[in-house]
Structure formats: structure tokens, C-alpha cells
């Protein structure tokens, strides 16, 4: 077990609190293992009627250390693995993390995820499988992986591909952040509550009140979702599954939204953008999340070992220079054969399997 996960029984619920505030509760392998163990123990415990997932408050009350639900996965471990062991330990992290994601998706008891604050990458992976996903005025949800040479994994292909229109493609490629109102509008959140009412919601659920009744009674009215005004433009500009066509459509459009979006995409890894588009297209054709996770594991295993990931993390997170040297540098350099190889099956004894 680890101190970075607080797992306890609270009345009628099992309560998991992420407790790594200085890293905005980013998931480590030990945290993944602790969450998985608790969920497996509670799955057959008749005294546990539901599971709550949230982040612990800062022990010293510093609001800067309570600004997020979960900022993602252990990027430092993944980069070290890419540079030093050919991705072996990174693949182990993906393997176990994806098992946790799938366990939550198939969990027989209702799970409530409180997405209060930053919810990115791995945080999306442990909140989107929940039956109840609560956003607040603090929520900032994103899958920003194309900026560091990765792709929207942890089930991201499944969830994003099932959003209305081409919103999923827009979010996957740009890494755009959605606020709580936008999450509710898009369907990434099932409920919207004021952050101040979350303790009361958790108290009532732990006391045995019906979850849907509690969340409905405490629901707040969100502000208008800013992204809604761009929905038509997103559907039109991101209509193609060919990345070069999307870039051309944005370049030909004289709106401020298109110009800003094009500038954003020009900073992303061309390889990651093409991988992400292919991922969402493939995901739409899948019928089970288990198949999604197996596909994402194949892709993650290959992408982790390619140059863009280590370089993207260096430029954006380690050195913070913002000048990644992508390889290939242009979309035209990312061939169909390269993408096919990234998505190819692994040897049978290396494929991902659920718990």
C-alpha cells in the first residue's frame, strides 16, 4: 500500500482519496495497485454499496495544493523508462493502469467520481468509467497528450469517440481544456455541483441515501458552456479522418477560432495527432472497452519507445523550453506504414489482458 491513496470504509461506501497533492495527485504504479486492491476487496463486500473517488485536501490547508483531482500519470517514470530501459517499466505501468481503468468500467457497484479541479490524462481514466461523474466550477478536464508525444489513452479513445459530432477529435488533437459546465454539456460529467456542496453530497451518500437523489438535490445551475458556440465549426473543420485535411480546413477558414486552433495544432506532435485520429476511428468500431484497452496498450507500447515522447516531456515538462523537435517534424513525414506498425498486434504473450 501507499500513503498516496487513502482507502477506507465510510458508512455504506468505500472511499478512495488520491493523496499526492504536490504532484496534483498524479498516479504512480503504487497508487494504481492500492486502488485496484481496494476495489477488488470491496467488490464482494456486502457492506459496501458504492465507491467514492476524490482527492484529499491539502494537509496544511494550502489551496494551491488542492487544485486538482488528478493531473495524469507518472510522466517521470514513463520518460525514464523510454530513455533507460526501452520502455519496459513504462509498459508495466500502462498494463496495470489499464487494468484499473477496465475494473472501474465493469465494476458491479455504482462509482461516483468527484472531478473537482484539474482532471487530465490518468485522471480522466479513473473518472470516466464511473457511473456518476461530478463536475464543479473548478473542473478543468483535458487529454493533452499530443503535446508530449503521446495520445489520449486510459480509455480516452473510447470516451472521446463517443462524444457528439467531432468534439472528440477536437479534444484529442488540441488537448483543449473543458470547464465543468462544458463537461456537463458534452456528457463527460453526469452532474454539476458547487464545490462547496461536495462534502454534504459525500456525507449523504455514505449515510445510505440514493446517489442520484443526492446529486440531483444538490445540483447547481452551470454557466453557459463556451465551447457550445463552436460546435458547428468543430464538426465542419474536424470532419476528416485525415490530419492534413483538418489542417487545410483550418488554414482556409478566416475565423479567429480556426486561427487559434491551427496555431495550437502546429505545436503538437504530428505523429501523436495521426495516432490519435486513427485511435478514435478504430474505437468507434469496437463494442467492448476490453478491446479498446488492448488496442491502446499496443499503441502505448510502441509510442513510448519512439522519439517524440521523451522529447515532448523534455521540452514541456523537464526543461520547460516549449521547443520540442518532433520526429517526423511534419505530418507528411508520418506515413501510413508507420501508423500501421504502431497499431499492429503484439506477440500473443505480450498482449494486454484484464483482471
Buried (B, 14 or more C-beta within 10 A) or exposed (E): EBEBBBBEBBBBBBBBBBBBBEBBBBBBBBBBBBBBEBBEEBBEEEEBBBBBBBBBBBEEEEEEBBBBBBBBBBBBBBBBBBEEEEBEBBBBBBBBBBBBBBBBBBBEBBBBBBBBBBBBBBBBBBBBBBBBBBBBBBBBBBBBBBBBBBBBBBBBBBBBBEBEBBBBBBBBBBBBBBBBBBBBBBEBBBBBBBBEBBEEBBEBBBEEBEBEEBBEBBBBEBEEBEBEEBBEBBBEBBBBBEBBEBBBBBEEBEEEBBEEBBEBBEBBBBBBBBBBBBBBEBBEEBEEBBBBBBBBBBBBBBBBBBBBBBBBBBBBEEEEEEEBEBBBEEBEEBEEEBBEEBBEEBEEEEEBEBE
